[in-house]
Amino acid sequence: MEAPAKNPFRPGVGIRPPYLAGREASLRRFDSMLRAAPEQPANMRLTGLRGVGKTVLLQEFADRAAEQGWVAAVLELGPSHNTDAGIAAAVSGLAEQARLRVSRIERVKAAIGGVMRGAGTLSVTWSDVTLAIDPAWAKPGTEGIAKTLFDLCEFAVGKGMNGVTLLLDEAQVIRDDRDRKGEHPLSILVSAVVAIQKQMVPLGMVLCGLPTLTGNLLKARSYTERMFRAEEIGSLAHDEARRALAEPLKDGPIRIDDSVVERVVDEVEGYPYFVQLWGAELWDTAFMAAAEQISPAMFDVTSAEVYRRLDLEFYDPRISTLTPAEQQVLLDTAFVQSYPPLHAADIKDVSDKSSGNINVLLGRMVESGVIYRVRMGQYDYTAPKFRQYLLRRARRGGSRA
């Protein structure tokens, strides 16, 4: 029996699309960064809005690192890691996973008659790293994380690997407290990595997250603007978005009318997740209609379902944890005529709350990851086309409340 045709599109969190469009330059820069290590620190700050494909690109980095003989240690950070003890536990767990992966690679190669690259040794000892930990900027806990990472690099190189690279997703969730006596997980992590890299130990780190990550790093350590290569990814160019939609359909049973491709590309404004969702829904519509081609009429029929899914799956969860007051101000921002960006002073014109209250609520929403601070007094949404969603939500509710 012939297997049923499968939808080639893959909307979801961190799921690699069938055709990865528009990220070739980012991949080349990552490859170049690893080749230059450890003489040049292999650190990258990867930022972008929700839905642009950061997690997918991070997984591609992991594959590229493995191809170059590096151990790729991947972890999605969460709120539980936003303490000194939490980040230490995260690094410890990550190091253990990486050790197991190296040992597994070694066993597999032995089983198939392959060999690991000749075992190597580091040119420095742990005492050299200890001396490099400057007490002027190190935090309590730095030495413990540094020792964990040093031991991991020593183990990996001893097993014939070229080095270790940490690939940390959702890194915007870890940030330092303003109080010097508070928690400083980001400073601890950065300080430990810097101390090791100063000794030419082959350790790299990619921090991936929302645009707020950049500000968090600068507040933690002012030198991070020189420590990290900046890689900001956004929407796809017109031709790249066309390819992301058309390529998965090339050899399949369902084709797509060129005019539909143009309409989808215009609708999604280049955002990869939206391309995948539109493609998946249009393909299902054609399949259920037993049609061989996705037509303009199918675009019209499918549009409502696409936006229902977008609102329910992509947008609604982002504000479900906000307080009623925060949701109210967020909804008010949709009616700010000067957008983009959102000026705090202009929000007062469409809200019944005081300026002081608005500023407090905006600060809370920055911490929640719903908006980010562009510069002093100016904000933007962390999800693409979010203003249009807020307007749809207001229409459904019949008011801004």
C-alpha positions as CSV (number, residue, x, y, z in Angstrom):
1,M,0.0,0.0,0.0
2,E,1.3,3.4,-0.9
3,A,2.1,5.7,2.1
4,P,-0.2,8.7,2.4
5,A,1.2,12.1,1.4
6,K,2.6,14.1,4.3
7,N,2.4,17.8,4.8
8,P,5.9,19.1,4.2
9,F,5.6,22.2,6.4
10,R,6.6,22.2,10.0
11,P,5.2,25.1,12.1
12,G,6.3,24.7,15.7
13,V,8.9,25.8,18.3
14,G,12.5,25.0,17.2
15,I,11.4,22.6,14.4
16,R,13.7,22.7,11.4
17,P,11.8,23.6,8.3
18,P,12.2,21.5,5.2
19,Y,14.1,24.3,3.5
20,L,16.1,26.7,5.7
21,A,16.1,30.0,3.8
22,G,18.1,33.1,4.4
23,R,20.5,32.0,7.1
24,E,23.5,31.1,5.0
25,A,25.5,34.2,6.1
26,S,24.9,33.5,9.8
27,L,26.1,29.9,9.4
28,R,29.2,31.0,7.6
29,R,30.0,33.5,10.3
30,F,29.6,30.8,13.0
31,D,31.9,28.4,11.1
32,S,34.5,31.2,10.8
33,M,34.2,31.9,14.5
34,L,35.0,28.3,15.5
35,R,37.9,28.1,13.0
36,A,39.5,31.2,14.6
37,A,39.2,29.7,18.2
38,P,40.8,29.6,20.7
39,E,43.1,32.5,19.6
40,Q,40.0,34.5,19.1
41,P,37.2,33.9,21.6
42,A,34.3,32.0,20.0
43,N,31.4,33.9,21.5
44,M,28.2,35.0,19.8
45,R,25.1,36.9,20.8
46,L,22.2,35.7,18.7
47,T,19.1,37.9,19.0
48,G,15.8,38.4,17.3
49,L,12.0,38.5,17.8
50,R,9.8,35.5,18.4
51,G,9.2,33.4,15.3
52,V,12.3,34.4,13.3
53,G,13.9,31.0,13.8
54,K,16.6,31.6,16.5
55,T,16.2,28.1,18.0
56,V,16.4,26.4,14.6
57,L,19.5,28.4,13.8
58,L,21.0,27.4,17.2
59,Q,20.4,23.8,16.4
60,E,22.1,24.3,13.0
61,F,25.1,25.8,14.9
62,A,25.2,22.6,17.0
63,D,25.4,20.5,13.9
64,R,28.1,22.7,12.4
65,A,30.1,22.5,15.6
66,A,29.9,18.7,15.6
67,E,31.1,18.6,12.0
68,Q,34.1,20.7,13.0
69,G,35.0,18.3,15.9
70,W,33.6,20.5,18.7
71,V,31.4,19.2,21.5
72,A,28.1,21.1,21.3
73,A,26.3,21.5,24.6
74,V,22.8,22.8,24.1
75,L,20.4,24.0,26.8
76,E,17.2,26.0,26.9
77,L,17.4,28.3,29.9
78,G,14.4,29.0,32.1
79,P,13.4,31.1,35.1
80,S,14.8,28.4,37.5
81,H,18.3,29.2,36.2
82,N,18.0,32.9,37.0
83,T,19.9,32.6,40.3
84,D,23.5,32.0,41.2
85,A,22.8,28.4,42.3
86,G,20.5,27.9,39.3
87,I,23.1,28.8,36.7
88,A,25.7,26.7,38.4
89,A,23.4,23.7,38.4
90,A,22.6,24.3,34.7
91,V,26.3,24.4,33.7
92,S,27.0,21.3,35.8
93,G,24.2,19.3,34.2
94,L,25.2,20.6,30.8
95,A,28.8,19.4,31.3
96,E,27.6,16.0,32.4
97,Q,25.5,15.6,29.3
98,A,28.4,16.7,27.1
99,R,30.7,14.2,28.7
100,L,28.2,11.4,28.0
101,R,27.9,12.6,24.4
102,V,31.7,12.4,23.9
103,S,31.8,9.0,25.4
104,R,29.0,7.8,23.2
105,I,30.7,9.1,20.1
106,E,33.8,7.3,21.2
107,R,31.9,4.0,21.6
108,V,30.1,4.4,18.3
109,K,33.4,5.0,16.4
110,A,35.0,2.0,18.1
111,A,32.0,-0.2,17.2
112,I,32.2,0.7,13.5
113,G,36.0,0.6,13.3
114,G,36.4,4.3,13.2
115,V,38.9,6.3,15.3
116,M,38.7,9.5,17.2
117,R,41.2,12.2,16.4
118,G,44.4,11.8,18.3
119,A,44.0,12.6,22.0
120,G,45.3,16.0,22.9
121,T,46.1,18.0,26.1
122,L,45.5,21.5,27.2
123,S,48.6,23.8,27.3
124,V,47.4,25.2,30.7
125,T,46.4,23.9,34.1
126,W,43.5,24.8,36.4
127,S,45.9,26.9,38.5
128,D,46.5,29.1,35.5
129,V,42.8,29.7,35.1
130,T,42.4,30.4,38.8
131,L,45.0,33.2,38.5
132,A,43.1,34.7,35.6
133,I,39.9,35.1,37.7
134,D,40.2,38.8,38.6
135,P,38.6,39.4,42.0
136,A,37.6,42.9,40.8
137,W,34.9,41.5,38.6
138,A,34.5,37.9,39.6
139,K,31.4,37.0,41.7
140,P,31.1,34.2,44.3
141,G,30.4,31.0,42.4
142,T,32.5,32.1,39.4
143,E,35.3,29.7,40.3
144,G,33.0,26.7,40.6
145,I,31.5,27.2,37.1
146,A,34.9,27.9,35.7
147,K,36.3,24.7,37.1
148,T,33.4,22.7,35.7
149,L,33.9,24.2,32.3
150,F,37.7,23.8,32.4
151,D,37.4,20.1,33.4
152,L,34.9,19.5,30.5
153,C,37.3,21.1,28.0
154,E,40.2,19.1,29.3
155,F,38.1,15.9,29.0
156,A,36.9,16.7,25.5
157,V,40.4,17.6,24.2
158,G,41.7,14.5,25.8
159,K,39.2,12.4,23.8
160,G,40.3,14.0,20.6
161,M,37.7,16.8,20.3
162,N,38.7,20.3,19.2
163,G,36.8,22.1,21.9
164,V,33.5,22.7,23.6
165,T,30.9,25.3,22.7
166,L,27.9,26.2,24.9
167,L,24.7,27.0,23.0
168,L,22.2,28.5,25.5
169,D,18.7,29.3,24.3
170,E,16.3,31.8,25.9
171,A,19.3,33.5,27.5
172,Q,17.3,36.7,28.1
173,V,15.7,35.0,31.1
174,I,19.0,35.2,33.1
175,R,19.9,38.7,34.3
176,D,21.6,40.3,37.3
177,D,19.8,41.9,40.2
178,R,20.6,45.6,40.6
179,D,21.4,45.1,44.2
180,R,25.0,44.2,44.7
181,K,24.0,41.7,47.4
182,G,21.4,40.1,45.1
183,E,21.7,37.3,42.5
184,H,24.1,37.7,39.6
185,P,23.9,34.6,37.4
186,L,24.8,36.3,34.2
187,S,27.9,37.9,35.6
188,I,29.0,34.6,37.1
189,L,28.6,32.8,33.7
190,V,30.3,35.5,31.7
191,S,33.2,35.9,34.1
192,A,33.8,32.1,34.2
193,V,33.9,31.8,30.4
194,V,36.2,34.9,30.1
195,A,38.7,33.5,32.7
196,I,39.0,30.2,30.8
197,Q,39.2,31.8,27.3
198,K,42.0,34.1,28.5
199,Q,44.2,31.0,28.8
200,M,43.5,29.9,25.2
201,V,41.3,27.0,26.3
202,P,39.0,26.0,23.4
203,L,35.7,27.0,24.9
204,G,33.0,28.9,23.0
205,M,29.6,30.3,24.0
206,V,26.5,31.3,22.0
207,L,23.8,33.1,24.0
208,C,20.5,33.2,22.1
209,G,17.5,35.2,23.0
210,L,15.2,38.2,22.6
211,P,16.6,41.7,22.0
212,T,16.5,42.3,25.8
213,L,19.6,40.0,26.0
214,T,21.9,42.7,24.7
215,G,20.9,45.1,27.5
216,N,21.2,42.4,30.2
217,L,24.7,41.6,29.1
218,L,25.8,45.2,29.1
219,K,24.4,45.7,32.6
220,A,26.1,42.6,33.8
221,R,29.5,43.3,32.3
222,S,30.2,46.4,30.2
223,Y,32.9,44.6,28.2
224,T,30.4,42.1,26.7
225,E,30.0,44.4,23.7
226,R,33.5,43.4,22.8
227,M,33.3,39.9,24.0
228,F,30.5,38.7,21.7
229,R,30.0,38.8,18.0
230,A,26.6,40.2,17.4
231,E,24.3,38.2,15.2
232,E,20.8,39.7,14.9
233,I,18.3,37.8,12.7
234,G,15.0,39.1,11.5
235,S,12.5,38.5,8.7
236,L,13.4,36.9,5.4
237,A,13.9,39.0,2.3
238,H,11.1,38.7,-0.3
239,D,12.9,36.1,-2.5
240,E,14.0,34.1,0.6
241,A,10.4,33.9,1.9
242,R,9.3,32.8,-1.6
243,R,11.8,29.9,-1.5
244,A,10.9,29.0,2.0
245,L,7.3,28.5,0.8
246,A,7.8,27.1,-2.7
247,E,10.8,24.7,-2.2
248,P,9.1,22.2,0.1
249,L,6.3,21.7,-2.5
250,K,8.7,21.1,-5.5
251,D,8.6,17.3,-5.6
252,G,5.3,16.7,-3.9
253,P,1.8,15.9,-5.1
254,I,0.5,19.4,-4.5
255,R,1.7,22.5,-6.3
256,I,1.0,26.2,-5.5
257,D,-0.2,29.0,-7.8
258,D,2.4,31.7,-8.1
259,S,-0.1,34.4,-7.2
260,V,-0.8,32.6,-3.9
261,V,3.0,32.5,-3.2
262,E,3.0,36.3,-3.6
263,R,0.0,36.8,-1.4
264,V,1.4,34.6,1.4
265,V,4.8,36.4,1.2
266,D,3.1,39.8,1.5
267,E,1.0,38.5,4.4
268,V,3.8,37.0,6.5
269,E,6.2,39.9,6.0
270,G,9.1,37.5,5.9
271,Y,8.7,35.8,9.3
272,P,9.7,32.1,9.1
273,Y,7.2,30.7,11.5
274,F,4.3,32.4,9.7
275,V,5.6,31.0,6.4
276,Q,5.4,27.5,7.9
277,L,2.0,28.0,9.3
278,W,0.5,29.4,6.1
279,G,2.1,26.6,4.1
280,A,0.8,23.9,6.4
281,E,-2.7,25.2,6.4
282,L,-2.8,25.8,2.6
283,W,-1.4,22.3,2.0
284,D,-4.1,20.7,4.2
285,T,-6.8,22.7,2.5
286,A,-5.7,21.4,-0.9
287,F,-5.2,17.9,0.3
288,M,-8.7,17.7,1.8
289,A,-10.1,19.0,-1.4
290,A,-8.2,16.4,-3.4
291,A,-6.7,19.3,-5.4
292,E,-3.3,19.2,-7.1
293,Q,-2.8,22.9,-6.8
294,I,-3.2,25.5,-4.1
295,S,-5.4,28.2,-5.6
296,P,-6.2,31.8,-4.7
297,A,-9.7,30.7,-3.6
298,M,-8.0,28.3,-1.1
299,F,-6.0,31.3,0.3
300,D,-9.3,33.1,1.0
301,V,-10.8,30.0,2.6
302,T,-7.8,29.3,4.7
303,S,-7.0,32.8,6.0
304,A,-9.5,32.7,9.0
305,E,-8.1,29.4,10.2
306,V,-4.5,30.7,10.0
307,Y,-5.3,33.7,12.1
308,R,-7.3,31.6,14.6
309,R,-4.2,29.4,15.1
310,L,-1.8,32.3,15.3
311,D,-3.9,34.0,17.9
312,L,-4.5,30.8,19.9
313,E,-1.1,29.2,19.7
314,F,1.4,32.0,19.1
315,Y,0.0,35.3,20.6
316,D,-2.4,34.4,23.4
317,P,0.1,32.5,25.5
318,R,2.4,35.5,25.5
319,I,-0.1,37.7,27.5
320,S,-1.9,35.0,29.5
321,T,0.4,35.4,32.5
322,L,0.2,39.2,32.6
323,T,-1.9,40.9,35.3
324,P,-5.2,42.6,34.2
325,A,-3.5,46.0,34.5
326,E,-0.6,44.9,32.3
327,Q,-3.0,43.4,29.7
328,Q,-5.0,46.7,29.7
329,V,-1.9,48.9,29.0
330,L,-0.7,46.4,26.5
331,L,-4.0,46.6,24.6
332,D,-3.9,50.4,24.9
333,T,-0.6,50.4,23.0
334,A,-2.3,49.1,19.9
335,F,-4.0,52.5,19.6
336,V,-0.8,54.6,19.8
337,Q,-0.7,56.4,16.4
338,S,3.0,57.2,16.5
339,Y,4.0,53.5,16.5
340,P,6.7,52.3,15.8
341,P,8.2,52.4,18.3
342,L,6.0,52.8,21.3
343,H,6.7,56.0,23.2
344,A,5.8,55.9,26.9
345,A,4.6,59.5,26.7
346,D,2.2,58.7,23.9
347,I,0.7,55.7,25.7
348,K,-0.6,58.1,28.3
349,D,-2.8,59.7,25.6
350,V,-4.7,56.4,25.0
351,S,-4.7,55.1,28.6
352,D,-6.6,56.1,31.7
353,K,-3.5,55.3,33.9
354,S,-1.0,57.8,35.2
355,S,2.5,58.1,33.6
356,G,4.1,56.7,36.7
357,N,1.8,53.6,36.7
358,I,2.4,53.1,32.9
359,N,6.2,53.2,33.4
360,V,6.0,50.6,36.1
361,L,3.7,48.3,34.0
362,L,6.0,48.7,31.0
363,G,8.9,47.6,33.1
364,R,7.1,44.5,34.3
365,M,6.2,43.6,30.7
366,V,9.8,44.0,29.7
367,E,10.7,41.5,32.4
368,S,8.0,39.2,31.1
369,G,9.4,39.3,27.6
370,V,6.3,40.7,26.0
371,I,8.0,44.0,25.0
372,Y,11.6,45.2,25.0
373,R,13.2,48.6,25.5
374,V,14.5,50.1,22.3
375,R,16.0,53.0,24.2
376,M,15.0,55.2,27.1
377,G,11.3,55.8,26.9
378,Q,10.8,53.7,23.7
379,Y,9.6,50.2,23.4
380,D,8.6,47.6,20.9
381,Y,6.9,44.2,20.9
382,T,9.0,41.0,21.0
383,A,6.6,39.1,18.6
384,P,6.2,40.2,15.0
385,K,2.8,41.7,13.8
386,F,1.8,41.9,17.5
387,R,0.0,45.2,17.1
388,Q,-2.4,43.6,14.5
389,Y,-3.1,40.8,17.0
390,L,-3.9,43.3,19.7
391,L,-6.3,45.1,17.4
392,R,-8.0,41.8,16.5
393,R,-8.3,41.0,20.2
394,A,-9.9,44.4,20.9
395,R,-12.4,43.9,18.1
396,R,-13.3,40.5,19.5
397,G,-13.8,41.9,23.0
398,G,-15.8,44.9,21.7
399,S,-13.6,47.2,23.8
400,R,-10.1,47.6,25.0
401,A,-10.9,46.0,28.4
